[in-house]
Amino acid sequence: MRPRSWLTLVVVASLAFTLLVSVTSVVEFAYRSPSLHVAVETAAALISLLAAQLMYGRFRRTLDRRDLLLTAALLLLAGSNLLFSALPAVSNLDTGSFTTWAPAAGAVLASAMFAAAAFATSRPVRRPGVAARRVAGLCAGALLLIAIATALGAEALPRGIDPTLSPRDPSRPRVVGDPGLLGLQLVVMALFTAAAAGFARAAERTHDPLTLWFAIGATLAAFARLNYFLFPSRYSEYFYTGDVLRLAFFVALLLGIAREIRAAQRQLEQSAVLDERRRLAREIHDGMAQDLAFIVQQAGALAGRNGAPRAMEEIATAARRALDESRGVIAALVRPTDEPLAQALERVADEAAGRWATTVQTRAVEGIELPAATREALLRIVGEAVTNAARHGRAQDIRLEFAEQPQLHLRIVDDGVGFDPATLEQLAGRHGIVGMRERAEQIGAQLLVESRPGEGTDIVVLLR
């Protein structure tokens, strides 16, 4: 689904959940559980800290300003949850209004940073190390300033919500509490709503899965703050719908980061494989391929002399085939592993034809993906068939077709000199035909060869 579809689904689900509790009496969702609040605050702090660290790792790869701002937002969220909520809750400290107003101020700052990151333009940071240190310092300074200000004014600040207040009807909205605190919930809701819209737009444009997860998380966070406004519970001992949605926000962050880790691991694995393939290609090119080229040159010169034994021409032919095979291996090793099959077929055909100063007309259907073994076998068959058509068949017109109708098939047609298939064993290039047939059989395909002297050759691979 498109990012907007995912976001619409999350909005509908969150709204339905809110209405189910607020309007109907189907669910009475209010539990007095201080230990559950401690668990939620601790989980929120740890997830935020992990997300901030991994987001910083992504920033070190991309050097994107938006990733740096997201790192800052997650740092503020982690610091606020850890210092103002989790640690006081775990320590059972009665800090009065501090545990109400410090987290609220931290939430405003973190949500504002989320919104800034959502609408920031993608631009590389020229001095990432310096920028990262400055951002970390600003985040630490902002949290310290909030802590000092709320600690000094704790006695003057209102309690916000009476933690001992028992809900008379947990199935109905109870907009109670200090107006300033309720206003902050609406401010945070508006900032997360803006962040969700910005991330959704960015996900539509960049197709970045992590950005989509941030959009989903910001949507859940906005509905969590709406529930905190309707059912104030954020700073009490009761566990309400807002706490469920807030926990879902952190779960969305965790899922997005987990997917980012898997994507980074796959990228590292592919990079390592590609580096090794390129190393092998260099070894073959600088070693065996150079030796084979020398053998081809010398054997060809000796075979051209008067009275040269017939075996010398056979040696030269075998050396040419080995050289072509080594070139095919080198091309396969340096070939991009994620290249679309249609483009790969066209490129391999052009490379093989280019070595013999001819061209290939390619018509390949887009969007077909095959298993790696099948894909590699088809590419090798194409390279061999085009090489045989250009070298042995002396073809001027070579056509490659890869289509689905009437059956998925690969076809290589040329206008070369052709041959009699009945005398295949006696032809130079017979090993190529045999090798193509063996490759086709290994992938469960059938290779058909039609040719007549003077009428070209038609090779078809039928895929089951």
C-alpha positions in Angstrom: 0.0 0.0 0.0 1.0 3.6 -0.5 2.1 5.6 2.6 -1.1 7.6 2.7 -3.1 4.4 2.7 -1.1 3.1 5.7 -1.5 6.4 7.5 -5.2 6.4 6.8 -5.5 2.9 8.3 -3.7 4.0 11.4 -5.8 7.1 11.8 -9.0 5.1 11.5 -7.9 2.5 13.9 -6.7 5.1 16.5 -9.9 7.1 16.1 -12.1 4.0 16.5 -10.1 3.0 19.6 -10.6 6.5 21.1 -14.3 6.6 20.3 -14.8 3.1 21.6 -13.6 4.2 25.0 -14.9 7.8 25.0 -18.4 7.4 23.5 -19.5 3.8 24.2 -19.6 1.8 27.4 -18.3 -1.4 25.7 -14.8 -0.9 27.2 -14.1 0.5 30.6 -10.4 1.1 30.2 -8.9 2.4 33.4 -6.5 0.5 35.6 -4.8 1.7 38.7 -1.3 0.2 38.3 1.7 2.2 39.4 4.0 -0.7 38.4 2.6 -0.7 34.8 3.3 3.0 34.6 6.9 2.4 35.7 7.2 -0.4 33.0 5.8 1.9 30.3 8.1 4.8 31.2 11.2 2.5 31.4 10.3 0.9 28.0 9.8 4.3 26.5 13.1 5.5 27.7 15.0 2.5 26.5 13.4 2.4 23.1 13.9 6.1 22.6 17.6 5.7 23.5 18.1 2.8 21.2 16.3 4.6 18.3 18.4 7.7 18.9 21.6 5.6 18.7 20.6 3.8 15.5 19.3 6.9 13.9 22.7 8.5 14.6 24.3 5.5 12.8 22.1 6.2 9.8 23.1 9.8 9.9 26.8 8.8 9.8 26.0 6.9 6.6 23.8 9.5 4.9 25.1 12.8 6.4 21.6 14.0 5.8 20.4 17.0 7.9 17.0 15.4 8.4 18.5 12.3 10.0 20.5 14.6 12.3 17.3 16.4 13.4 15.5 13.0 13.9 18.5 12.0 16.1 18.1 15.1 18.1 14.3 14.5 18.5 14.9 11.0 19.7 17.6 12.1 22.1 15.2 14.7 23.6 12.5 12.1 23.9 14.9 9.6 25.5 16.4 12.1 27.9 13.0 13.4 28.9 11.6 9.9 29.5 14.7 8.7 31.3 15.5 11.6 33.5 12.0 13.0 34.2 9.8 9.9 34.3 11.6 6.5 34.4 14.3 7.2 37.0 11.9 9.1 39.4 9.3 6.3 39.0 11.9 3.5 39.6 13.3 5.3 42.6 9.9 5.9 44.1 10.8 9.6 44.6 8.1 12.0 45.5 9.2 15.0 43.5 5.9 16.8 43.5 5.1 18.8 40.4 8.5 18.1 38.9 7.4 14.7 37.4 4.4 16.4 35.9 5.8 19.6 34.3 9.3 18.5 33.4 8.1 15.6 31.2 5.4 17.8 29.7 8.0 20.5 28.7 10.3 17.7 27.4 7.4 16.4 25.3 6.8 19.8 23.8 10.5 20.2 22.9 10.8 16.7 21.4 7.6 16.9 19.4 8.7 20.3 18.0 11.9 18.7 16.9 10.0 15.9 15.3 7.9 18.4 13.3 11.1 20.3 12.3 12.7 17.1 11.1 9.5 16.1 9.2 9.5 19.3 7.1 13.3 19.8 6.9 14.8 19.7 3.4 17.2 16.9 2.7 20.7 18.4 2.6 24.1 17.0 3.4 25.9 18.2 6.5 29.4 19.4 5.6 31.0 18.8 9.1 29.0 15.9 10.5 31.2 15.4 13.6 31.0 19.0 14.7 27.3 19.2 13.9 26.6 16.0 15.9 28.5 17.3 18.9 26.6 20.6 18.8 23.3 18.9 18.6 24.1 16.6 21.5 25.2 19.6 23.5 22.1 21.6 22.7 19.9 18.6 23.6 21.7 18.1 26.9 21.5 21.9 27.7 17.8 22.0 26.9 17.0 19.1 29.2 19.2 20.6 31.9 17.4 23.9 31.6 14.0 22.2 31.9 15.2 20.2 34.9 16.6 23.3 36.7 13.6 25.5 35.9 11.0 22.9 37.0 13.0 22.0 40.1 13.3 25.6 41.3 9.7 26.3 40.6 8.2 23.0 41.7 6.6 24.5 44.8 4.9 27.2 42.8 3.7 25.0 40.0 0.3 23.3 40.3 0.1 19.6 40.8 -1.5 19.2 37.4 -3.5 16.0 38.1 -4.3 14.6 41.5 -2.6 11.1 41.4 -5.1 9.8 44.0 -8.2 10.9 42.1 -10.3 7.8 41.3 -12.3 7.9 38.1 -16.1 7.8 38.7 -16.9 6.7 35.2 -13.9 5.4 33.2 -16.0 5.1 30.1 -16.6 8.8 29.7 -14.1 11.7 29.0 -13.0 13.5 32.1 -11.3 16.7 31.1 -9.9 17.6 34.5 -6.6 19.0 35.6 -4.6 22.2 35.3 -5.6 24.2 32.2 -1.9 24.8 31.4 -1.1 21.1 31.4 -4.2 20.3 29.3 -3.1 23.0 26.9 0.4 21.5 26.6 -1.2 18.1 25.6 -3.0 19.9 22.8 0.2 21.6 21.7 2.1 18.3 21.6 -0.9 16.7 19.7 -0.7 19.5 17.1 3.0 19.2 16.7 2.9 15.4 16.3 0.0 15.8 13.8 2.1 18.1 11.8 5.1 15.7 12.0 2.9 12.8 10.8 1.8 14.9 7.8 5.4 15.9 7.0 6.7 12.3 7.3 3.9 11.0 5.2 4.6 13.4 2.4 8.3 12.6 2.6 7.6 8.9 2.5 5.5 9.4 -0.7 8.3 11.2 -2.3 11.3 9.1 -1.2 9.7 5.7 -0.7 11.8 5.4 2.5 10.2 2.7 4.8 11.7 4.3 8.0 10.1 7.6 7.2 6.7 5.8 6.9 7.2 4.2 10.3 7.9 7.7 11.7 4.7 8.9 10.2 2.8 6.0 11.7 4.4 6.6 15.1 3.7 10.4 15.0 0.1 9.6 14.3 -0.2 7.3 17.2 1.5 9.9 19.4 -0.9 12.6 18.4 -3.9 10.4 19.3 -2.2 9.5 22.6 -2.1 13.2 23.5 -5.7 13.6 22.5 -6.6 10.8 24.9 -4.5 12.4 27.6 -6.6 15.5 27.1 -9.9 13.6 27.3 -8.7 11.2 30.0 -5.8 12.8 31.9 -3.7 9.9 33.1 -0.2 10.8 31.9 0.9 11.9 35.4 -1.3 9.7 37.6 -1.3 6.1 38.7 -4.0 5.1 36.2 -3.3 3.3 32.9 -5.6 4.7 30.2 -6.1 4.6 26.4 -3.5 7.3 26.0 -0.9 5.1 27.6 -1.8 2.3 25.1 -1.4 4.6 22.2 1.8 6.1 23.5 3.2 2.7 24.0 2.2 1.9 20.4 4.1 5.0 19.3 7.3 3.6 20.8 6.6 0.1 19.3 6.3 1.8 15.9 9.7 3.4 16.4 11.1 0.1 17.4 9.7 -1.7 14.4 10.9 1.0 12.0 14.4 0.9 13.5 14.4 -3.0 13.4 13.6 -2.8 9.7 16.3 -0.2 9.2 18.8 -2.6 10.9 17.8 -5.5 8.7 18.1 -3.3 5.6 21.6 -2.1 6.7 22.7 -5.6 7.3 21.5 -6.7 3.9 23.3 -3.7 2.3 26.6 -4.7 4.2 26.2 -8.3 3.1 25.6 -7.3 -0.5 28.6 -4.9 -0.4 30.8 -7.6 1.0 29.7 -10.1 -1.7 30.2 -7.5 -4.4 33.7 -6.6 -3.2 34.6 -10.3 -3.2 33.2 -10.8 -6.7 35.1 -7.8 -7.9 38.3 -9.2 -6.4 37.9 -12.5 -8.1 37.1 -10.8 -11.4 40.4 -8.8 -11.1 42.3 -12.0 -10.3 40.9 -13.7 -13.3 41.4 -10.8 -15.6 45.0 -10.1 -14.6 45.9 -13.8 -14.4 44.2 -16.5 -16.4 42.6 -14.2 -19.0 45.9 -12.6 -19.9 47.5 -16.0 -20.2 44.7 -17.3 -22.4 44.9 -14.2 -24.6 48.6 -14.9 -25.1 47.9 -18.5 -26.0 45.2 -17.5 -28.4 47.6 -15.0 -30.1 50.5 -17.5 -30.4 48.4 -20.5 -31.3 46.6 -18.5 -34.1 50.0 -17.3 -35.5 51.4 -20.9 -35.5 48.2 -22.3 -37.0 48.4 -19.8 -39.9 51.9 -21.1 -41.0 52.2 -23.4 -43.9 52.3 -27.0 -42.9 51.1 -26.4 -39.4 49.4 -29.5 -37.9 45.6 -29.5 -37.6 45.9 -29.9 -33.9 47.3 -26.4 -33.7 44.1 -24.9 -35.1 42.1 -27.0 -32.5 44.3 -25.6 -29.8 43.7 -22.1 -31.0 39.9 -22.7 -31.1 39.9 -24.2 -27.6 42.0 -21.3 -26.3 39.5 -18.8 -27.8 36.6 -20.6 -26.2 38.4 -20.6 -22.8 39.1 -16.9 -23.2 35.5 -16.2 -24.0 34.4 -18.2 -21.0 36.8 -16.3 -18.7 35.4 -13.1 -20.0 31.9 -14.3 -19.4 32.9 -15.2 -15.8 34.4 -11.8 -15.3 31.3 -10.1 -16.6 29.1 -12.3 -14.3 31.2 -11.4 -11.3 31.0 -7.7 -11.8 27.3 -7.7 -12.8 25.0 -5.9 -10.4 23.0 -8.4 -8.4 19.9 -6.2 -8.3 19.8 -5.3 -12.0 16.4 -6.0 -13.6 16.4 -9.2 -15.7 15.4 -7.4 -18.9 18.2 -4.9 -18.6 20.7 -7.7 -17.7 19.8 -9.7 -20.8 20.2 -6.7 -23.1 23.5 -5.8 -21.5 25.0 -9.3 -21.8 23.9 -9.6 -25.4 25.4 -6.2 -26.3 28.7 -7.1 -24.6 29.0 -10.4 -26.4 28.1 -8.9 -29.8 30.4 -5.9 -29.2 33.4 -8.2 -29.0 32.7 -9.2 -32.7 31.7 -5.8 -34.0 28.0 -6.6 -34.4 24.8 -5.5 -32.7 21.8 -7.1 -31.2 18.2 -6.0 -31.3 16.6 -6.8 -27.9 12.9 -7.0 -27.0 12.4 -8.1 -23.4 9.3 -7.9 -21.3 9.9 -5.8 -18.1 9.1 -6.8 -14.6 9.8 -10.6 -14.7 11.9 -11.9 -11.9 13.3 -15.4 -11.7 15.3 -17.4 -9.2 19.0 -16.6 -9.1 20.1 -19.9 -10.6 17.6 -19.5 -13.5 18.6 -15.9 -14.0 22.3 -16.7 -14.2 21.8 -19.7 -16.6 19.8 -17.5 -19.0 22.4 -14.8 -19.0 25.1 -17.4 -19.8 23.0 -18.9 -22.5 22.5 -15.5 -24.1 26.2 -14.7 -24.0 27.1 -18.0 -25.6 24.4 -17.9 -28.2 25.2 -14.3 -29.3 29.0 -15.2 -29.4 28.4 -18.2 -31.6 26.1 -16.3 -33.9 28.7 -13.5 -34.4 31.8 -15.6 -34.5 30.9 -18.9 -36.1 27.7 -17.9 -37.9 29.1 -14.5 -39.1 25.7 -13.0 -38.5 24.8 -9.4 -39.3 21.4 -9.4 -37.7 20.9 -10.9 -34.3 17.6 -10.6 -32.4 16.9 -11.4 -28.8 13.4 -11.9 -27.5 12.3 -12.6 -23.9 8.5 -12.9 -23.6 5.7 -14.5 -21.7 3.4 -15.6 -24.6 2.5 -18.2 -25.5 4.9 -19.5 -22.8 7.8 -17.8 -20.9 10.7 -18.2 -23.3 14.0 -16.8 -24.4 14.8 -16.7 -28.1 17.9 -15.8 -30.0 17.6 -15.6 -33.8 20.4 -14.7 -36.3 20.8 -14.5 -40.1 24.2 -16.2 -40.1 25.5 -19.1 -42.3 23.6 -21.6 -40.2 24.5 -25.3 -39.9 23.0 -28.8 -40.0 22.1 -29.9 -36.5 22.6 -33.5 -37.5 26.4 -32.7 -37.9 26.6 -30.8 -34.6 29.3 -33.0 -33.2 31.6 -32.1 -36.1 31.2 -28.4 -35.9 33.5 -25.9 -34.2 31.3 -24.4 -31.5 29.6 -27.6 -30.8 30.7 -27.4 -27.2 28.8 -24.1 -26.9 25.5 -25.7 -28.0 26.0 -28.6 -25.7 26.8 -26.3 -22.8 23.7 -24.2 -23.4 21.5 -27.4 -23.5 23.1 -28.5 -20.2 22.5 -25.2 -18.6 18.8 -25.3 -19.7 18.3 -28.8 -18.3 19.8 -27.8 -15.0 17.0 -25.1 -14.5 14.3 -27.4 -15.8 14.0 -25.7 -19.1 14.1 -27.0 -22.7 16.5 -25.8 -25.3 15.4 -26.1 -29.0 17.8 -25.5 -31.9 16.7 -25.0 -35.5 19.1 -24.2 -38.2 19.9 -24.9 -41.9 23.0 -24.1 -43.9 22.6 -20.6 -45.3 19.4 -19.8 -43.4 20.6 -18.8 -39.9 19.9 -20.2 -36.5 17.0 -20.1 -34.1 17.6 -21.0 -30.5 14.7 -21.1 -28.1 14.7 -21.7 -24.3 11.3 -22.8 -23.0 10.9 -22.1 -19.3 8.4 -24.1 -17.2 
